[in-house]
Amino acid sequence: MIGLVVEQQFTIFITENKLCAYLELLPAPESELEPLSLEYILNILKTSKMSTDINESLISDTLQQFYSNNIIQPPLLIAQGKKPQSKQEQGLHWLIDPLSQHEYERVIAPDFAIGYEVCNQQGYPGIDIFGEVIESLSLPDMTISEGDAVYKKIIKDEQGNDQAWYYSHYLGIVNLSDDVLSVQSLIEVDKDSPFEANINVYGFLGDEIHTKVTSAHIMETLKRMEISQGWDAQLLIKVQHLARRRQLSELQQDVKKSLLLLLARKPLEAEYGQLEWVVKKGSDNFLDKIIAPGQIIARYKCIFAGEDGTDVYGNTIAPEDQSALFPAVGKYIELSKTETHYNYRAQTLGLLETEEDISLKSLIEITEDKLFAYFNIPIFPKKSDSRVISLSQIQTTLEYEFICYGLVEETLQKIVSQIQLGKQGADEDSYLLKTLVAEGKAPIDGIDANIELNKKISAGKLMKNGRIDFKERSYPWDVKNTDEIGHIIPLVPEVNGIDVYNQAIIAKKPEDIELLLDGLHRTDDGHIISDRDGTLIVRKTTLTVTDSIVLDGNIDNVTGNVKTDSTMIVKGYVDPGFRLETTADICIDANIENAVTKAEGNIIIRGGVRGNDSLITAGGEVNVTFMEHAQVYSQESIIIGDNLIDCEIHAMEEVIVGEDESTKSSIVGGRVHAQKKISAGNLGNEINIKTEIMVGYSKDEQNQFYDLSEQIKAKQKELEHIEGLYGSSGTEQGNMAHLVEKIAALKVTMDEQKQQQTRLKKLMLSGVNSTVEFYNSAYPGVTITICGNSLKLKEVYKRGKFYLIGKRVKYQQG
């Protein structure tokens, strides 16, 4: 505001944009000055070259009220120019300017219009109160969206076109930011303490603006903000009055004042007394620590229970929880309430513990398998005042622990007798005597069916997992027609157990055996008989009598490379540079060095394998005594009797190094991969040789699975598109044949991809439970990778296993 004329009896102000002039009459002692006349004020205004029409009648009426009735008037609008209209092709015509620097100019009442959309607004110049032209501005195009407390209505204009009008939902301040129009309510509530509401009041000029803050507008805004508590009608009237009577000096500084509008009821906090210990806290006396069921340990008095409050929205607000002032309720303790106190009460028989909370250590111990429950009998010196522990207290404790199976009443009575009798020897300390009070029924796992081979043929047994004693020099075994190969030992059913909680313990169910016989048959009573002369080959649960080739010497320059469909039994070596291949099994008595051995069945090497050029590939199991610098691939498992040194190993099932959890066998150097499990005595060695141990699927296999999934989806879309073309009537005959070929080719490709996807999915599902086990030590230099997640060992780990949790490789000792 700019002071145009300042005298002792009055002041004339004009706005900075020179569009409005205000007259403020100032009170003065009657004896000092003559009353102002209308002519005097008009002469001053003319002297200031103000050309706008002046409201003479309004000035005259105001002077009369001021001097006759002694009524002080707010600043009076006596002259007003014409605002310019901005030019804009697409935008909004503002009734309230949301970009005004003065917040009081942006105040709006609920359901008042903020502005409306305009198209091709031509604009026009304005004229200030001195007759000067105010040029029209060209504004950029504008589109807005509704923000908080703004709503839009579509109204027909004079031409019948839809026109968007924007209205305020609250009594508040209009804001425009990032093309979002919003209204900030004048009524504010503290989110952290919603028990009072305040209203921001501004100084206003002109009767039009005065009407924006009325009690009706305030109450409507309160209702829309869902503020329902603490209303005070007199307070609303006071706020309205203050809004009208703000001083002009404050208005010049754009000052707002926050006034308390309403006050809700805050919750009243509870009041408690000090914690009182009923028992001897921290006593070293063993007797003082024994707490009986139902016994009160400590308590505190409730002086005032507190009272709920209500926030301005009508929500019930409870007092703050004061429990942190007192010890936490621990195990086997309940916090019970009486009319005057809160009591820490024992729920069972136990030893008092007060370090972190108030809790009990139960005198009952349950074994991990839940088959045995023990009661720790408190035994006191004979001269001590032994606390009486009754049978009912022990029974209450057992019931609280839900121990209800396998209880022995005689044992419980014996416990009571021992407590009452006390310990012999007056000077000795108290102690706990561990006594069995309940015993469950252990489960009995079922026994899988298996095959017992005829001892005249083999020295060992073939179990369901297919493991046989390959060190037995007679394997593979020669058999005759009608020879009894062995017999099936039937499965033994499981027997479920019961724990001390009377819950079933599920025993392992046995699995029957499914045999695949070729050249043999099974009798009704479970005997396995050969149907012809030949060699017996055993591969898991597949037994075959087949022709075999027995070579008494070596695979060398004399024999050359050997390729056959028969089982090969080599009594000697396979020399460097030679190849031995068969669609059946291979059994070699001696060593292989830098040679290639391939079989679709099992490969058994009673010696070892050496050499970087040694390659062993088997469709079945590979069994070798030792292996150095070789490459081995098996579709089943790879079993090494002693050590695996610097080899490349891949097995679709397991890699087992050493017999019967040997602590001397080792995997040192190289890279070893198995789908399900790798086990050895030691992983790496003391000089930290780099050794890679991998189980489960790899990252490449995982990525391949996801890539295949995307490829199949793309092929499916392509197929649907082509089938759509094929069915359309406009397709020519020649193109029709081409489409048929393309559809067939796509289906073949998709079938192959789906088969590969299924294989990878099974691989990924089975790999999640993969483990690496070792029976002695795992050394630094070893990297354990499970399903693409790695752990580099930086210290020596003792007997245990590595497994996967989520995406992290974990170690479990034992």
C-alpha positions in Angstrom: 0.0 0.0 0.0 1.2 3.5 -0.8 0.2 6.6 1.4 -1.1 9.2 -1.1 -2.3 11.8 1.5 -1.4 11.6 5.2 -2.9 14.1 7.5 -3.7 14.2 11.2 -7.5 13.4 10.7 -7.3 11.0 7.8 -5.1 9.0 5.5 -5.7 8.1 1.8 -3.9 4.9 0.6 -3.7 3.5 -2.9 -2.7 0.0 -3.9 0.6 -0.6 -5.6 -1.1 -1.3 -9.0 -3.0 2.0 -8.6 -6.3 0.4 -9.1 -7.9 1.1 -5.7 -7.9 4.1 -3.3 -8.9 3.8 0.4 -9.8 6.4 3.0 -9.1 5.8 6.7 -10.5 8.3 9.2 -8.3 8.8 12.3 -9.9 9.8 15.6 -8.7 13.1 17.1 -9.6 15.2 20.2 -12.7 17.3 19.4 -11.3 20.4 20.9 -8.3 20.5 18.7 -9.6 20.2 15.1 -12.7 21.0 13.1 -14.6 18.0 11.7 -13.7 17.2 8.1 -16.0 18.2 5.3 -16.8 16.3 2.1 -15.6 19.3 0.0 -12.2 19.4 1.7 -11.6 15.7 0.9 -12.8 16.0 -2.7 -10.5 19.0 -3.3 -7.6 17.0 -2.0 -8.5 14.1 -4.3 -8.8 16.4 -7.3 -5.4 17.9 -6.4 -3.9 14.4 -6.6 -5.2 14.2 -10.3 -7.4 11.2 -9.5 -9.6 10.9 -12.6 -11.8 7.9 -11.6 -15.3 8.5 -10.4 -15.3 9.0 -6.6 -18.1 7.6 -4.5 -19.1 11.0 -2.9 -22.2 9.7 -1.1 -20.3 6.9 0.6 -17.7 9.4 1.9 -20.5 11.7 3.1 -22.3 8.9 5.0 -19.1 7.7 6.5 -18.2 11.2 7.7 -21.6 11.6 9.3 -21.4 8.3 11.2 -17.9 9.1 12.2 -18.6 12.5 13.7 -22.2 12.1 14.8 -22.3 8.6 16.2 -18.6 8.1 17.0 -18.5 4.9 15.0 -15.0 4.0 13.8 -15.2 2.6 10.3 -12.7 0.3 8.6 -10.7 1.6 5.6 -13.2 2.7 3.0 -12.9 2.0 -0.8 -13.5 5.4 -2.4 -12.2 4.9 -5.9 -11.5 1.9 -8.2 -10.0 1.6 -11.6 -10.5 -1.0 -14.3 -8.3 -4.1 -14.3 -6.8 -5.2 -17.6 -7.8 -8.5 -19.2 -4.9 -10.7 -20.4 -4.8 -12.2 -23.8 -4.8 -16.0 -24.0 -5.9 -18.5 -26.6 -6.4 -21.3 -24.1 -6.3 -20.8 -20.4 -8.3 -19.7 -17.4 -10.0 -16.5 -16.3 -9.2 -16.1 -12.6 -11.8 -14.7 -10.2 -9.2 -15.3 -7.5 -5.6 -14.8 -8.6 -3.8 -18.0 -7.4 -0.4 -16.4 -8.2 -0.8 -13.3 -6.1 2.1 -12.6 -3.7 -0.3 -11.7 -1.0 -2.1 -14.6 0.7 -5.0 -12.4 1.8 -5.8 -11.8 -1.9 -6.1 -15.6 -2.4 -8.6 -16.3 0.4 -11.8 -18.0 -0.9 -14.9 -19.3 0.8 -16.3 -22.8 0.3 -18.2 -23.4 -3.0 -16.9 -20.0 -4.4 -15.6 -20.1 -8.0 -11.8 -19.7 -8.4 -11.9 -19.3 -12.2 -13.1 -20.9 -15.4 -11.6 -22.1 -18.7 -11.5 -19.6 -21.5 -10.7 -20.0 -25.2 -9.5 -17.2 -27.5 -9.7 -14.6 -24.7 -9.0 -11.3 -26.6 -8.0 -9.2 -23.6 -8.4 -5.5 -23.1 -6.3 -2.7 -21.4 -7.2 -1.4 -17.9 -7.3 2.2 -16.5 -5.9 3.1 -13.1 -7.5 5.7 -10.8 -5.3 8.4 -12.4 -6.6 7.6 -15.9 -3.4 6.0 -17.0 -3.8 3.0 -19.4 -2.6 -0.4 -18.1 -1.6 -2.6 -21.0 -3.0 -6.1 -21.5 -0.6 -9.0 -21.1 -0.3 -12.0 -23.4 -0.3 -15.2 -21.3 0.9 -18.6 -22.4 -1.7 -21.3 -22.9 -2.6 -23.2 -19.7 -4.4 -26.3 -18.7 -4.8 -27.3 -15.0 -5.8 -30.3 -13.0 -7.7 -30.3 -9.7 -5.7 -30.7 -6.5 -6.7 -30.8 -2.9 -10.0 -29.2 -1.9 -10.8 -28.2 -5.5 -13.7 -29.5 -7.6 -14.8 -28.9 -11.2 -18.2 -28.3 -12.7 -19.1 -28.3 -16.4 -21.5 -25.4 -17.1 -23.0 -24.3 -20.5 -21.8 -20.9 -21.6 -23.9 -18.4 -23.6 -23.3 -20.2 -26.8 -24.3 -23.6 -25.3 -20.7 -24.9 -25.1 -19.4 -26.8 -22.1 -17.2 -24.7 -19.9 -15.2 -26.0 -16.9 -15.5 -24.0 -13.7 -13.3 -24.6 -10.7 -14.6 -24.2 -7.1 -13.2 -24.4 -3.6 -14.2 -27.1 -1.2 -13.0 -25.2 1.9 -12.5 -21.8 3.3 -8.9 -21.4 2.4 -6.0 -20.1 0.3 -5.9 -20.7 -3.4 -2.6 -22.1 -4.7 -1.3 -23.0 -8.2 1.8 -25.1 -8.5 3.0 -27.2 -11.5 -0.4 -26.6 -13.2 -2.2 -28.2 -10.2 -4.9 -26.0 -8.6 -5.5 -26.6 -4.9 -6.9 -24.9 -1.8 -5.2 -25.0 1.6 -7.7 -24.7 4.4 -7.5 -21.8 6.7 -8.3 -24.3 9.5 -5.3 -26.3 10.6 -5.0 -29.3 12.8 -1.7 -30.6 14.2 -1.3 -34.2 12.9 0.8 -35.2 15.9 -1.6 -33.7 18.4 -5.1 -33.5 16.9 -6.8 -32.0 19.9 -7.2 -28.4 18.8 -7.9 -26.6 15.5 -6.6 -23.1 14.7 -7.8 -20.7 12.0 -5.5 -18.3 10.1 -7.1 -14.8 9.9 -6.0 -12.0 7.5 -6.8 -8.3 7.4 -9.3 -7.6 4.5 -10.3 -4.5 2.6 -13.7 -4.0 1.0 -17.1 -5.5 1.9 -16.8 -8.1 -0.9 -13.8 -9.7 0.8 -15.2 -9.3 4.3 -18.0 -11.8 3.4 -15.5 -14.6 2.8 -14.9 -15.3 6.5 -18.3 -15.9 8.2 -19.3 -18.3 10.9 -21.3 -20.2 8.2 -18.2 -20.6 6.0 -16.1 -21.7 9.0 -18.7 -24.2 10.1 -19.1 -25.6 6.6 -15.4 -26.1 6.3 -15.2 -27.8 9.7 -18.0 -30.2 8.6 -16.2 -31.0 5.3 -12.9 -31.6 7.2 -14.9 -34.0 9.4 -14.1 -32.0 12.5 -16.9 -32.7 14.8 -15.7 -32.1 18.4 -15.0 -29.0 20.4 -17.2 -26.5 18.5 -17.9 -23.2 20.3 -20.4 -20.9 18.6 -19.2 -17.8 20.6 -15.7 -18.5 19.5 -16.8 -18.7 15.8 -18.4 -15.3 16.1 -15.3 -13.9 17.7 -13.1 -15.2 14.9 -15.5 -13.6 12.3 -15.4 -10.3 14.1 -11.6 -10.3 14.3 -11.4 -11.1 10.6 -13.4 -8.0 9.8 -11.6 -5.7 12.3 -7.9 -6.4 11.5 -5.8 -3.3 11.5 -4.5 -1.7 8.2 -1.0 -1.6 9.5 -0.9 -5.4 9.8 -2.4 -5.6 6.3 0.4 -3.6 4.9 2.8 -6.3 6.0 0.6 -9.2 4.8 0.3 -10.4 8.4 -1.9 -13.4 9.3 -2.9 -14.3 12.8 -3.5 -17.9 14.0 -6.5 -18.1 16.4 -7.7 -21.0 18.5 -10.9 -22.1 16.9 -11.9 -25.2 18.9 -10.4 -27.5 21.5 -11.2 -31.2 22.0 -10.6 -33.3 25.0 -7.1 -34.7 25.5 -6.7 -38.2 27.1 -5.7 -38.2 30.8 -2.6 -40.2 31.5 -2.7 -43.0 34.1 -0.9 -42.6 37.4 0.8 -45.5 39.1 2.7 -46.0 42.3 6.2 -47.5 42.7 6.9 -51.2 41.8 6.7 -53.3 45.0 8.5 -56.6 45.1 6.6 -59.3 47.0 9.4 -61.8 46.8 13.1 -61.3 47.5 14.5 -59.9 44.2 18.1 -60.7 43.4 18.5 -63.0 46.4 21.4 -65.5 46.2 19.4 -67.9 48.3 18.3 -70.8 46.0 15.1 -71.2 48.0 14.0 -67.6 47.3 14.1 -68.2 43.6 11.6 -71.0 43.6 8.2 -69.6 42.5 4.9 -71.6 42.8 2.0 -71.4 40.3 -0.3 -68.4 41.1 2.3 -66.7 43.4 2.5 -62.9 43.1 6.1 -61.8 42.4 5.7 -58.0 42.2 3.0 -55.4 41.9 2.3 -51.8 41.5 -0.6 -49.6 42.6 -3.0 -48.0 40.1 -3.7 -44.5 41.5 -5.6 -43.3 38.5 -6.5 -45.6 35.6 -6.4 -42.8 33.0 -9.2 -41.7 30.7 -9.7 -41.7 27.0 -9.7 -38.5 25.1 -11.4 -37.4 21.8 -9.7 -35.6 19.0 -11.3 -32.9 16.8 -12.4 -35.6 14.4 -14.3 -37.5 17.0 -11.9 -40.4 17.3 -11.3 -41.9 20.7 -7.6 -41.5 21.7 -6.3 -43.7 24.5 -3.7 -42.5 27.0 -0.1 -43.3 26.2 0.9 -46.8 27.3 2.9 -46.5 30.6 4.0 -50.1 30.7 7.5 -49.1 29.7 7.9 -47.6 33.2 7.7 -51.1 34.7 9.5 -54.4 33.9 8.3 -56.3 30.9 6.1 -59.4 31.4 8.3 -62.4 30.5 7.9 -66.1 30.0 5.4 -67.9 32.3 4.2 -64.6 33.9 0.9 -62.9 33.5 0.0 -59.3 34.5 -3.3 -59.6 36.3 -5.4 -56.6 37.5 -7.3 -56.1 40.7 -9.3 -53.1 41.8 -6.2 -51.4 43.2 -3.1 -53.2 41.8 -1.4 -54.8 38.8 0.2 -58.1 39.8 3.0 -60.0 38.2 1.7 -63.6 38.8 3.5 -66.9 38.1 1.7 -69.3 35.8 3.9 -72.3 36.5 6.5 -73.6 38.9 9.9 -72.2 38.1 13.0 -70.2 39.0 12.7 -66.4 39.1 14.7 -64.4 36.6 14.7 -60.5 36.7 17.6 -59.4 34.6 15.8 -58.2 31.5 12.1 -58.7 32.5 10.2 -60.6 35.1 10.1 -64.2 34.0 10.5 -67.8 35.1 12.8 -70.6 34.0 10.6 -73.6 34.0 11.6 -76.6 36.0 10.4 -78.7 33.1 12.8 -79.6 30.4 11.7 -81.2 27.1 14.1 -82.9 24.8 14.4 -81.6 21.2 12.6 -84.7 19.8 9.7 -84.1 22.4 9.9 -87.7 23.5 11.1 -87.0 27.1 10.0 -84.6 29.8 12.2 -84.1 32.8 11.4 -82.3 36.1 14.3 -80.6 37.9 13.5 -81.3 41.6 14.7 -78.6 43.9 16.8 -80.2 46.7 17.5 -78.1 49.7 19.9 -78.6 52.7 18.2 -80.5 55.4 18.4 -77.6 57.9 16.9 -75.1 55.5 13.2 -74.1 55.6 12.3 -76.2 52.6 9.4 -74.7 50.8 6.6 -77.2 50.3 6.0 -78.0 46.7 2.8 -80.0 46.3 1.8 -82.6 43.8 -1.0 -80.3 42.5 1.6 -77.6 41.8 3.7 -80.0 39.7 0.6 -81.2 37.9 -0.4 -77.6 37.2 3.0 -77.0 35.7 2.8 -80.0 33.5 -0.7 -79.0 32.4 0.5 -75.5 31.6 3.3 -77.0 29.5 0.6 -79.2 27.8 2.5 -82.3 28.9 -0.2 -85.0 29.0 1.2 -88.3 27.5 3.4 -90.8 29.3 3.1 -89.4 32.8 3.9 -91.7 35.6 2.0 -90.9 38.9 4.5 -92.9 40.9 7.3 -90.7 39.6 5.4 -87.5 40.4 4.7 -88.7 44.0 8.4 -89.7 44.3 9.4 -86.1 43.3 7.2 -84.7 46.1 8.7 -87.1 48.6 12.2 -86.1 47.6 11.4 -82.4 48.0 9.9 -82.9 51.4 12.7 -85.2 52.6 15.4 -82.7 51.5 19.1 -83.5 50.8 21.2 -85.4 53.3 24.0 -83.3 54.6 23.3 -80.0 56.4 26.2 -78.0 55.1 25.9 -78.7 51.3 24.3 -76.4 48.8 20.9 -76.7 47.2 20.7 -78.1 43.7 18.3 -79.4 41.0 17.8 -83.1 40.6 16.8 -84.0 37.0 14.1 -86.7 37.0 12.1 -88.2 34.1 8.4 -87.5 34.5 7.0 -88.3 31.0 8.1 -90.4 28.1 6.6 -90.5 24.7 6.5 -93.3 22.2 9.3 -93.1 19.7 8.4 -93.5 16.0 9.8 -96.5 14.0 10.7 -95.7 10.5 9.6 -98.1 7.8 12.3 -100.1 6.0 12.5 -99.9 2.3 12.2 -103.0 0.2 15.6 -104.0 -1.3 17.3 -106.8 -3.2 19.6 -109.3 -1.5 21.9 -110.9 -4.1 22.9 -114.5 -4.0 26.1 -114.8 -2.0 27.3 -117.5 -4.4 27.3 -114.8 -7.1 28.2 -111.6 -5.1 29.8 -110.9 -1.8 27.6 -107.9 -1.1 24.0 -106.6 -1.1 22.4 -104.3 -3.6 20.4 -101.7 -1.8 17.6 -99.6 -3.4 20.1 -96.8 -4.1 22.0 -99.1 -6.4 25.3 -99.0 -4.5 27.3 -102.3 -4.7 30.7 -103.3 -3.6 32.6 -102.6 -6.9 35.8 -103.6 -5.2 34.6 -107.1 -5.3 36.8 -108.5 -8.2 34.1 -110.8 -9.5 31.8 -108.0 -10.8 30.3 -108.0 -13.4 29.1 -111.5 -12.6 28.7 -114.4 -15.0 25.4 -116.3 -14.6 23.7 -119.3 -16.1 20.2 -119.9 -17.3 17.8 -120.6 -14.3 20.4 -119.3 -11.8 18.8 -117.6 -8.8 20.3 -114.1 -8.8 18.8 -113.0 -5.5 15.5 -112.3 -3.8 13.5 -109.2 -2.8 13.3 -108.4 0.9 9.8 -106.8 1.3 9.3 -103.4 3.0 8.6 -103.1 6.7 5.7 -100.7 7.5 6.4 -97.6 9.7 4.9 -97.1 13.2 4.1 -93.5 14.2 5.1 -92.3 17.6 3.5 -90.0 20.2 5.3 -87.1 21.9 4.8 -86.0 25.5 2.3 -83.4 24.2 0.2 -86.3 22.9 0.9 -85.2 19.3 1.7 -87.8 16.6 5.3 -88.1 15.4 5.1 -89.2 11.8 7.5 -92.0 11.0 9.2 -92.3 7.6 7.2 -94.3 5.2 9.0 -97.1 3.4 9.3 -97.3 -0.4 8.7 -100.4 -2.4 11.1 -101.4 -5.1 10.3 -101.3 -8.7 12.6 -103.6 -10.8 13.4 -103.4 -14.5 14.5 -106.9 -15.5 16.0 -107.8 -18.9 17.0 -111.5 -19.3 15.5 -112.3 -15.8 12.1 -112.7 -14.2 10.6 -112.4 -10.8 8.7 -115.2 -9.1 5.6 -114.8 -7.1 7.5 -115.3 -3.8 10.1 -112.6 -4.7 13.0 -114.6 -6.2 14.9 -113.3 -9.2 15.8 -115.9 -11.8 18.1 -115.6 -14.9 16.5 -116.5 -18.2 19.8 -117.1 -20.1 23.5 -117.5 -19.8 25.5 -114.2 -19.8 26.9 -111.4 -17.7 24.8 -109.8 -15.0 24.9 -106.0 -15.0 23.4 -104.1 -12.1 22.4 -100.4 -12.5 20.3 -99.2 -9.6 17.1 -101.2 -9.9 17.8 -102.3 -13.4 19.2 -105.8 -13.7 20.3 -107.1 -17.1 21.8 -110.4 -18.3 23.7 -109.6 -21.5 26.5 -110.8 -23.6 29.9 -109.4 -22.7 33.4 -109.1 -24.1 36.2 -110.1 -21.8 39.6 -108.7 -22.7 42.4 -110.4 -20.7 45.0 -107.7 -21.6 45.1 -104.0 -22.3 43.5 -101.6 -24.7 46.6 -100.7 -26.6 48.3 -101.1 -30.0 47.4 -104.7 -30.2 43.6 -104.1 -29.8 43.4 -100.6 -31.2 40.4 -98.5 -30.3 37.3 -100.5 -29.3 33.7 -99.6 -30.1 30.9 -102.2 -29.3 27.3 -102.7 -28.2 28.4 -105.3 -25.6 29.5 -105.0 -22.0 33.3 -104.6 -22.0 35.4 -106.2 -19.2 39.1 -105.2 -19.5 41.4 -107.1 -17.2 44.3 -104.6 -17.8 44.9 -100.9 -18.7 43.7 -98.5 -21.2 46.9 -97.0 -22.6 47.3 -93.3 -23.5 45.7 -92.1 -26.7 43.2 -95.0 -27.0 39.3 -95.0 -26.9 36.9 -97.5 -25.5 33.2 -97.0 -26.3 30.1 -99.1 -25.7 26.3 -98.8 -25.5 26.4 -101.1 -22.4 28.7 -101.1 -19.3 32.5 -100.9 -18.9 34.6 -102.5 -16.2 38.3 -101.9 -16.1 40.5 -103.7 -13.5 43.6 -101.4 -13.8 44.2 -97.7 -14.6 43.4 -95.2 -17.4 45.9 -92.6 -18.4 45.1 -89.9 -21.1 42.5 -92.1 -22.7 38.8 -91.8 -23.6 36.1 -94.1 -22.1 32.4 -93.7 -23.1 29.5 -95.9 -22.0 25.7 -95.5 -22.1 25.7 -97.6 -18.9 28.0 -97.7 -15.8 31.7 -97.3 -15.9 33.7 -99.1 -13.2 37.5 -98.5 -12.9 39.1 -100.4 -10.0 42.3 -98.5 -10.5 42.5 -94.8 -11.1 42.3 -92.2 -13.8 45.2 -89.8 -14.6 46.0 -87.2 -17.3 44.7 -84.0 -18.7 43.5 -85.9 -21.8 41.5 -88.4 -19.9 37.8 -88.2 -20.6 35.1 -90.4 -19.1 31.5 -90.1 -20.2 28.7 -92.3 -18.7 25.0 -92.5 -19.0 25.0 -94.4 -15.7 27.2 -94.3 -12.7 31.0 -93.8 -12.6 33.0 -95.6 -9.9 36.7 -94.9 -9.6 39.3 -95.5 -6.9 41.1 -92.2 -7.4 41.2 -89.4 -10.1 43.8 -86.8 -11.1 43.6 -84.1 -13.8 40.7 -85.8 -15.6 37.3 -84.8 -17.1 34.3 -86.9 -16.0 30.7 -86.6 -17.0 27.9 -88.7 -15.6 24.1 -88.7 -16.0 23.8 -90.2 -12.6 26.4 -90.2 -9.8 30.2 -90.2 -9.6 31.9 -92.1 -6.8 35.6 -91.8 -6.0 37.1 -94.1 -3.4 40.0 -91.9 -2.2 40.9 -88.5 -3.6 39.8 -86.2 -6.4 42.7 -83.9 -7.6 42.4 -81.0 -10.0 39.6 -82.5 -12.1 36.6 -81.3 -14.1 33.6 -83.2 -12.7 29.9 -83.0 -13.7 27.2 -85.3 -12.3 23.5 -85.1 -12.7 23.0 -86.6 -9.2 25.8 -86.8 -6.6 29.6 -86.7 -6.3 30.8 -88.9 -3.4 34.5 -88.9 -2.5 35.5 -91.4 0.2 33.6 -94.3 1.8 31.5 -94.3 5.0 32.1 -90.5 5.7 35.8 -90.9 5.4 37.7 -88.0 7.0 40.8 -88.7 4.9 39.3 -88.3 1.4 39.7 -85.0 -0.3 38.6 -82.8 -3.2 41.6 -80.5 -4.1 41.7 -78.1 -7.0 39.6 -78.2 -10.2 35.9 -77.8 -10.5 33.3 -80.2 -9.3 29.6 -79.9 -10.0 26.7 -82.1 -9.0 23.0 -81.5 -9.2 22.0 -82.8 -5.8 24.9 -83.3 -3.4 28.7 -83.3 -3.1 30.4 -85.0 -0.1 34.0 -85.6 0.9 36.3 -85.7 3.9 38.0 -82.5 3.1 37.4 -79.6 0.7 40.7 -78.0 -0.4 43.8 -78.3 1.6 46.1 -76.4 4.0 47.9 -74.5 1.2 44.6 -73.0 0.1 44.5 -74.4 -3.5 41.7 -72.8 -5.5 38.9 -75.3 -5.6 35.4 -74.7 -7.0 32.5 -76.8 -5.6 29.1 -76.3 -7.2 25.7 -77.9 -6.6 22.3 -77.2 -8.1 21.6 -75.3 -11.2 23.9 -72.6 -12.6 23.1 -69.0 -13.4 23.4 -69.9 -17.1 20.8 -72.6 -16.8 18.5 -70.2 -14.9 18.9 -67.5 -17.6 18.3 -70.2 -20.3 15.1 -71.2 -18.6 13.8 -67.5 -18.6 15.0 -67.0 -22.2 13.1 -70.1 -23.3 10.0 -68.8 -21.5 10.1 -65.6 -23.5 10.9 -67.4 -26.7 7.9 -69.7 -26.3 5.6 -66.7 -25.6 6.8 -65.0 -28.7 6.4 -68.1 -30.8 2.9 -68.6 -29.4 1.9 -65.0 -30.5 3.4 -65.6 -33.9 1.5 -68.9 -34.2 -1.8 -67.2 -33.3 -1.2 -64.5 -35.8 -0.4 -67.0 -38.6 -3.4 -69.2 -37.7 -5.5 -66.0 -38.0 -4.2 -65.4 -41.5 -4.8 -69.0 -42.4 -8.4 -68.7 -41.5 -9.1 -65.5 -43.3 -11.1 -65.6 -46.5 -8.8 -63.3 -48.5 -5.7 -65.6 -48.4 -4.6 -67.0 -51.7 -4.1 -70.7 -52.3 -0.3 -70.4 -52.7 0.1 -68.4 -49.6 -2.2 -70.9 -47.8 0.2 -73.8 -48.3 3.1 -71.6 -47.1 1.2 -70.8 -44.0 0.5 -74.5 -43.3 4.3 -75.2 -43.5 5.1 -72.3 -41.3 2.5 -73.4 -38.7 3.9 -77.0 -38.7 7.5 -75.7 -38.3 6.5 -73.4 -35.4 4.8 -76.2 -33.5 7.9 -78.5 -33.9 10.1 -75.7 -32.6 7.8 -74.9 -29.7 7.5 -78.6 -28.7 11.3 -78.8 -28.6 11.6 -75.6 -26.5 8.9 -76.8 -24.1 10.7 -80.1 -23.6 13.9 -78.2 -22.8 12.0 -75.8 -20.6 10.5 -78.8 -18.6 13.9 -80.3 -18.2 15.4 -77.0 -16.9 12.4 -76.5 -14.5 12.9 -80.0 -13.0 16.6 -79.1 -12.7 15.8 -75.9 -10.9 13.3 -77.4 -8.5 15.6 -80.3 -7.5 18.6 -77.9 -7.1 17.1 -75.8 -4.3 17.7 -78.5 -1.7 21.2 -79.2 -2.9 24.0 -79.5 -0.2 27.8 -79.7 0.1 28.9 -82.0 3.0 32.3 -82.5 4.5 33.4 -84.8 7.3 36.7 -83.1 8.4 37.7 -79.6 7.1 36.9 -77.1 4.5 39.8 -74.7 3.7 40.3 -71.1 2.4 40.6 -71.1 -1.3 37.4 -73.1 -1.7 34.4 -71.5 -3.3 31.0 -73.0 -2.6 28.3 -72.2 -5.2 24.7 -73.4 -4.7 22.3 -72.5 -7.5 24.5 -69.6 -8.7 25.0 -68.1 -5.2 28.6 -68.3 -4.0 30.5 -68.2 -0.7 34.3 -67.9 -0.7 35.8 -69.5 2.3 38.2 -67.2 4.2 38.7 -69.5 7.2 38.8 -73.1 8.1 35.4 -74.7 8.7 35.1 -77.9 10.7 32.8 -80.9 9.8 29.4 -79.7 8.6 27.5 -78.8 5.5 26.7 -75.8 3.3 23.1 -75.2 2.1 21.1 -72.4 0.6 18.7 -70.1 2.4 17.1 -67.6 0.0 20.0 -66.4 -2.0 22.7 -66.9 0.7 24.9 -69.9 1.2 24.9 -70.9 4.9 27.1 -73.2 7.0 25.8 -75.6 9.6 28.4 -77.4 11.8 28.0 -81.0 12.8 
